[in-house]
Amino acid sequence: MKWVLWGIAGLLPALLFAAHPPLALFEQNESELPLAVLWQPLGVTFAVAAVLYGVLMLVTKSWTKAGALTALAVVWFFYFDTFGLALVLWCVLFAAAALAIARAHRGLGNVMLGLGVAAVVLTLSPALKVAGYQHRHPAVRASDPRLWATDRLPAPKTAAKRPDIYVIVPDDYARADVLRRYFRYDNRAFAAQLRRRGFTISEAARSPYSDSESNIAAELNMGYLDGLPRILGKKSTDVRPLKTLIEDSRASQLAKSLGYRYVHLDSDEVTFAAGNPDISSVATPDSFPSLWLRKSVLTDIGGRFGFSDSAQAERFRRNYHSAFSRLDSVPGRRSPKFVVFHTLLPHDPYIFGARGQPVTFPSTADEVIHSRLGMRYYLPQLRYLEGKLLDTVDTIRKRSRDAVIVIQADEGFESGDKTFDEETAKDVRVKPLLALSLPGVRGVRAPQPPNTVNTLRYVYNKLFGTHYSMLPSTSSPDGDYPYQWEKLRVR
């Protein structure tokens, strides 16, 4: 029993040092992330630290040496970004410290005590803050009646036909008039290809909000999100419910009531609350595990296991390709199905040229990404996406000629404060692409008013004989807080 207690005491500082970086990172982003994203980083690091400690115990025959060396290894690996030293110097310093510990014959008990106290002090603060935030901010689900108190949508009674429904959401594909005016790009060739495939395109589409999660949540729930500030408060920064509303939306629930299967795919993590189950947890540059590992010694390392900018970009390219491949496999699955697919293209990071070739954007700073330079890189990535979308439509049509397909961007282009004046930037942001195809349905036109919040209301009315009223069109960028919306004047 004594040896077990000594073993735990020797391992504890390393575990606490390993826990601090993900806890601190989560605490900084807890209004955007579910608690579930913490468990994988903590589980992996705890397991690796325990294995390393066990090996060092066998080698050194000393719990103090094994504990000190394990804690040192954890700090070396995970705290590199914290101190900002050159990698070579960082490694030399820790190699010297490891050598000193290995040669020490006494005094390591006090070292372990000091390490334990430091680890507890370091980790306790973010842990308590995370626990407090979770307690004060319980989850909000799509089934909460307060969300839609004034906007009930009765389920369709029957459906003579149940075609597959695809909702394809490219991120930040701007409306045609925006592309012509601000990018000097005419997308008429792409539009003509869509029309040849039976699509109707809205020339005046608007999005209800100015961020992806709010717009996709509104689209898939066929309603404005006014219930969220009533429940959470207008000054709440808790945006976690938006992804919950995407994963379990009113549109998918209504489709399920008619026997549809729900298929939810994403090339990123924008529409998933607790990690995308179809991709690696480090597949995207802004996933929680990626951000965590970018603070480690891996941040300066390239290749398949590195987290340098080039390694992250190549990993993301592979992920885009696999995401579209997964979508291409869906038409062969059992019908009827309601499919939601979100791709971050043509949104940054800008990693593709017009033919899909790798490109490297010269900066990771937001002000540069959203500048005129960013606009020049955005356009080739948009052109690459156009080809991918047409290929996807053709793949769907080969297996399901009567499938309903909605291609609807979440919003338009995001510019920086210095790229356009404030009013223009907000206006451009809420003007997205909207195209829809309903084979065999007569009189198809763009939903009126042409706001993306109305698209699935219109589609369900046409397919299932529902009588959902079209909502008045408003576009409301967020103000100082996510749910503090200000209505824009229509331009």
N, C-alpha and C positions, 0 to 999 in steps of 0.2 A: 504493500500500500504506500509506503514511504517513497519508493522509487517512482510510483505512478504520480504522486504529488510533485516530486522533484521534476519529473518529465514535463508535467503540465506547466509548472512554473518556468521552466526553461523555454518552452515554446510560446508562452503567452505574449511576451513583448513583440516577437516577430509577427504574430497574428494581429495584434493591435496596430503595429506599424503598417501592415498590409491592408488593414481595414480603413485606415484614415484617408488615403487618396480617393477611393470610390465614394466614401461617405461625404467627404468635402465637396467633391464634384457634384454628387447628387443633391446636396443641400443648396448649392448654387443654382440648380435647375429643377428644384422639386415642384415648382408650379407647372412644369411642362411634362414631367415624367412620372409614370406609376412606380410604386415601390418595387414591383416585380423585377425591374431591370437591375436592381442591386444584387440579386441572389447569384447570378452567374459569375460576375467578377469576384465576389466574396468567396464563393465556393471554390473556384479555380485557384485563387491565391492561397486560401487556407490549405487546400489539398497539397499544392506544390510545396508550401512552407513546411507542412508536416512531414512530407517525404524527405525533403532536404535535411530537416532536423534529425530524422531517424537515421539517415545515412551518416551524418556528422557525429551522431552519438556512437555509432558503431566504430567509426574511424578514430575519434578522439578519446572515447571512454569517459567523457566528462560532459555532464549536462550543462555546466556553465559555459564551456567552450562551444559546445554545439549550439546553445541558445544565443550566445553573443554573435557567433559567425552567421547563424540563420538570420538574426535581426539585421546584421550588417548587409547581408545579401539582399534582403528585402528593401532596405533603404537605398542601396546602390541601384537596384533595378527600377524602383517606382518613384524615387524622389529626384531624378536627374533634372527635370525641367524646373523644379522648385529653386535650385541654386544657380542655374544658368551658366555652369562651367563648361569648358570644352570637354568633349567626351574622353579624350586621351588623358587629360589631367584628372578628370573624375575617376577614371578607372585606376590610375596610378595611386591616388589618395586611398582608395578603398582596398587596393591590393596591399598597400603598406599597413593599413589598419588590420586587415585580416592576418597578415604575417605576425604582427605584434600580438594579437590575440592567441594565435596558434602556439607561439613561443612562451606565453605567460605561464607561470607556475602558481601564482597566487593573486589574490585581489579581484578575481573575476566575479566573485559573489557580489561585491559592491557595484561592479560594472553592471551586472544583471539587475540589481535593485534600481540603479539609476535609469537604465533602459526601460524597466517596467513602469516607473513613475512617469517618465517622459511620454511613453506610449499611451498611458491612461489619460494624461492631461491633454495630449494631442487629439485623441479620438473621442473623448467624452463629449466635447462641445458639439461637433457636428451630429453625433448620434442622438443627443438630446433634442437638438433643433429639428432633426428629421422626424423623430417620434412625436414631438409636439405639433408639427405641421400636419402629419397624418391624422392625428386626433382631432384637430380643429377643422379639417377639410375632408369630410366624408365624401364618398363617390356619388356622382349624379349619373343616373342611367336613363336611356331613351324611354323607358317605360314610366318614368316619373310623370304623373298627370299634370303637374304644374308647368311642364315645358310647353304643352300644347293645349292649355286650358281653353283658349278661344279659337282653336283651329283643329277640330276633330276631322279625321279622315276615315269614314266608314270603309270596311273591307269590301272588295268586289264580291258580289254574290256568286256569279259563275263567269266562265270565259269560254266562248265558242272555240277560240284558237288560243294556244299558249306558245307563241314563238319564243325562242331564246332572246334574251335582252342583254345587250352589251353596253355598258357605260364606260367609255374610255376617256380618261382624264389626263391630258398632257398639262404639265405645270408651266404656266406663264406664256402660253401661246397667245400672242396679241391679235386683236381683231384686224381685218384687212386694211381698214382705213388708217389705223395706227401704224401698221407696217409701211404703208405707202408714204405717209406724211413724215414720220420721224426716222425711219430706217432706209428710206428710198428703195424699198423692196416691194415688188408687185407679186403677190402670191396667186395670181389668176390661174396659172398653170396647175397648181395644186388644187384650187377650187374647182377647176374644170374637170380634173380627174375624179374628184369626189362626186360632182354632179353626174358624170358619166356612169358612176356606180350607184346612182339613185338617191343621192343626198340632197337635202334642202339645207341651205346655208343662211343663217341670219346675218344681215348686214348691220344690225343695230343692237346686238346682244350686250348685256351688261351683267356683271356679277353683283351680288348683294353686299359683299364685304371686300376687304383688300388683303386677306391672308388665306393661304391654302386650306387650312383646317376648317376655318369658319365657312368658307364657300362650299367645300365638299360636304360638310355636315348639313348645311342648308339645302344643297341640291338633293342629297340622299334622303333627307327628312321632309322634303317638299314644303318647307316653311322657313320663315325667318326665326332667328334664335333669340327672340325677345324674352323668352322664359328664363334664359341663363342669368342675365343680370338681376332678374327678380329673385331668383333662388340664391345666387352667389353674392350679389351686390355689385353695383356699377364700378366699384373700385377694386374688385377682385382681380388678381393676376393668375388665378387658377384656370389654366386652359386645358387641363386634362380631360374634362368632360367632352370636349369637341371630338377627340378621337374615339371615345366611347360611343358617341352618337354616329360616327362613321361606321364603326364595326357592327353595330346593331341598330340599323336605321329603320325608319318607318317604311321606306320603299322596300327594303328586303323583307320586313315582316309581312307587308301586304302581299308581296310575291309568294312568300312561303305559304300564306293562307290559300293560295290557288295551286299548291303543289310544286312550286319552283324550288330548286336547289340553289343555295347562295354560294357563289365562288368569288373570293376576295383576293386579289393579287396586287402587288405593289413592287416597283423596282427600288423603293426606298423604305422609309419607316413613317412617312407622313401620315398614312391612314391607319396605322396600327398603334394601339395604346401601349402594349408591353413587348414590343419587338416583333418583327416580321418573321413568321414561322417558315417562310419559303426561302429565306436567304441566310447567309452566315451573319452572326451578330456583329462581325467586323467588316461586312461587305460595303458599308457606306461610310463616308468620311465623318459624318456628324452623328453616328450612332453612339450610344453611351459607352460601350466597350472600346470603340475606336478613340473617342475623346480621352478616355482613361489611359489607354496604352500610349497615346501620343505625348503623355507627360513622362513616360518611362524612357529608358535608354534606347528603346526601339524607334524613337522619333527621328533619329539620325540615320537609320538603317533602311536600305532599299530592299528590293526583292520581295518574294512571296510572303515572307514572315516579317517584313519591316513595316514601319508606319511613317516613312518620309512622305513628302507631298507626292512624289512620283509613284511610290508604291501604292498609296491610297488611290491615286487616279487610275492606275492600271487595274486595281481590284474593283473599282467602281465600273470601269468599262466592261469587265467580264460579267459583272452583275447585271448591267443593262441588257447585254446579249442574252443572258440566261432568263431574265424576266420576260422578254418578248418571246423567247422559245417556250416558256411555260404558258404564255397566253395563246400561242399558236397550237398548243396541244389541247386546249379547252374545247374547241368545237367537236372533238371526237368523243367527249364525255356524254353521259346520259342526259337527255332533255326532259322537261324544260328546265332552263337554268337562268338565273339572274347573275350576271357577271359584272363586277366592278374592278377596273384595272386603272391604277394610277402610275404614271411614270414621271419622274422629276424633269425629264427633257421637255422643253429646251432650257429650263432653268439652270443656273450655275450649280456646280462647278463646270466650267467650259473645258471639256476634255475631248470633244469630237469636232472634226472638220465636216464640210458639207458632204463628203463621200464616206464618212465614218472613220477617217484616218485619225490617229491620236494627235492631239494638240496640247500645248501647255500654256495655260494663262499665266502671265508674269507676276501675279500678286494674289495673296489670299485675303487682302483687306477688303472689307465690304464697300468702302468708299471708292475703291478702284473697280471692283466687280460691277458696281452699279453706275459706273461712269460712261463716258462716250467710248472709251476703250472697251469696256465690257459689252457695249452695244455691238461693236464690231465682231466680237467673238460669239455673241448670242445668235447672230443671224446665220452663220454656217451650221451651228448646232440645230437651229430651227429647221433648216433645209434638210439636214440629215433625218430629223424626226419625220418630216413629211413623207419621205420614202418608206420609213418603217411603218407609219400609219396606213399607207396605201397597201403595203404588203400584208399587214394584219387584216385589213378589210377583205382582201382577196382570199386569204386563208380561211376566214370565217365563212365567206360566201361559198367556197368549194364544198363545205360540209353542211352548211345550213343556209339555204338560199333565202328563206323567209325570216332570218334573224333580224331583229330590230337592233340598230347600232346608233348610239349617241356618242359623238366625239365632242367633248365640251371641256375647254380649258377651265381651270379653277379661277384664274384671273388673267389680266394682261401683264405687260412687262413691268418689272420693278426697277425704277430708276432712283438714283441718289438725289439728295437735296440740291446738289450743285449742277446736276445734269439738266433739269427743267425747273421752272418755277414751281412753287408748292401746289398751286391749283392744277397745273398741267400734269404734274407727277401723279396726283391723286386721280385725275380723270383717266389718264392712260392706264393706270393700274386696274381699273374696273371695266375694261373693254376687252373681253376674251373671245376666242373662237367658239362658235356654236354651229354644229352641223348634225343633222339627224336623218336617218333612213328608216322608213316603216314600209317594207315591201307589202303590196297588196292592200294598203290602206289608201282610200281616196281622199283627195283634198288636203294633203299634208302641206303644212306651211310652218314657218317659225312660230313658236308660242308667242302669244300676245297678252300682256306686254312681254317684250323679248328679254326677260330677266332669267338667268339660269336657275333661279329658285322655282320657276314654273315649268321647267322642261319635262320632268317626270310626271307632273300633274297632267300635262298635255298628252304625254305618251300613254299613261294609264287610261285616260279618258278615251283615247282613240282605240286602244287594244281591248279594254275590259268593260267599256260602257259605263265607267264611273262618271260622276258629275262634279269633280273637284273644281271649285272656282279658281280662276286665275288671280293671283295676288297682285296688288299694285306694285309697280317697279320702284325700288329704292336702292341706292348704292351708298353704303355707309362705312367709310374707312374708320379704323379705330383711332381714338385720341390718345390721351395719356395712359389709358388702361385698355385692356383687350375688349372689354364689353362697354366701353364708353364711346358709343358710336356717334358720328356726326354725319348727317345726311348731305350728300353732294347735290349741287345743282346739275341737272342733266344738260350735257353739252353735245 
